[in-house]
Amino acid sequence: MIDKTPMEKQAVKDARRPFAAVLTDLGLMAPFHDRTAADIDRLIEACIDGFQDSVRRQAAARDPLDDEVPF
């Protein structure tokens, strides 16, 4: 993990509420209720990191000449 910029730190913090909403919708909030903000941030960051790593791998594996002609 790298040092986050102030904007990235705020984005992770802002993601806590939607994360909690999904946990509640799925009936999974109870196990997370007593977790610290740092614990929740680790979960959010793991999701972000996994998503970004996948996008990077997919971009590196694709053939840039394989795009459809846009006209």
ABEGO torsion letter per residue (X at the ends): XBBBBAAAAAAAAAAAAAAAAAAAAAGAAAAAAABBAAAAAAAAAAAAAAAAAAAAAAAAABBAAABBBAX
